[in-house]
Structure formats: C-alpha cells, structure tokens
Amino acid sequence: MKAVYTEQHRSHDPQFFLVRGFDPVGDTSEQAASVFRRDYERFGTVIRELKLKAE
C-alpha cells in the first residue's frame, strides 16, 4: 500500500486510485477507519466461508 500511496503522490493523477478499484474520498481518519472495519468484517466473513488463502 505504501508503494501505491507514494506513486499516487508522484503522479497527482485523480484517476490513479479509480482505475485500481479504489474510491478516494475526503473523509477524516476516523471515518476511514470505520470503512476499513466494516469492509474487514464484511469481506472477512466471505473469505473465511470460502476458505480463500492469499497466494
């Protein structure tokens, strides 16, 4: 993620995150943490149920 963040700041291209499946918004860090927790819970359940593993 650090590499993605660094590259985005070098390019200053507003489409950088969008073409990679991200939806950048101007939230506070607390709001971002809430989104991460929600996504972790939602996708974590699916990943565990399907017994998916990172390669």
C-alpha positions in Angstrom: 0.0 0.0 0.0 2.9 2.3 0.7 4.1 2.0 -2.9 0.6 2.8 -4.2 0.4 5.9 -1.9 3.9 7.1 -2.9 3.1 6.6 -6.6 -0.2 8.5 -6.3 1.6 11.4 -4.8 4.2 11.4 -7.5 1.6 11.3 -10.3 -1.1 13.6 -8.9 -3.4 11.8 -11.3 -7.0 11.8 -9.9 -7.7 8.6 -11.8 -4.8 6.8 -10.2 -6.9 5.1 -7.5 -10.1 4.8 -9.5 -8.5 2.6 -12.2 -7.2 0.3 -9.4 -10.7 -0.2 -7.8 -10.4 2.4 -5.0 -12.9 5.1 -4.4 -11.0 8.0 -2.9 -13.0 10.4 -0.7 -12.1 13.3 1.6 -13.0 11.6 4.9 -11.4 12.0 8.3 -9.1 9.3 9.6 -11.9 8.2 11.9 -14.3 7.8 9.0 -11.7 5.9 7.0 -11.1 3.5 10.0 -14.8 2.9 10.2 -14.9 2.0 6.5 -11.9 -0.4 6.9 -13.5 -2.1 9.9 -16.8 -2.5 8.0 -15.1 -3.9 4.9 -12.9 -6.2 7.0 -16.0 -7.6 8.7 -18.0 -8.0 5.5 -15.2 -9.4 3.3 -13.6 -11.4 6.1 -16.8 -13.4 6.6 -16.9 -14.3 2.9 -13.2 -15.1 2.8 -13.4 -17.4 5.8 -16.6 -19.1 4.5 -15.0 -19.8 1.1 -11.7 -20.8 2.8 -9.7 -18.5 0.5 -6.0 -18.1 1.0 -3.6 -15.4 -0.2 -1.0 -16.7 -2.8 
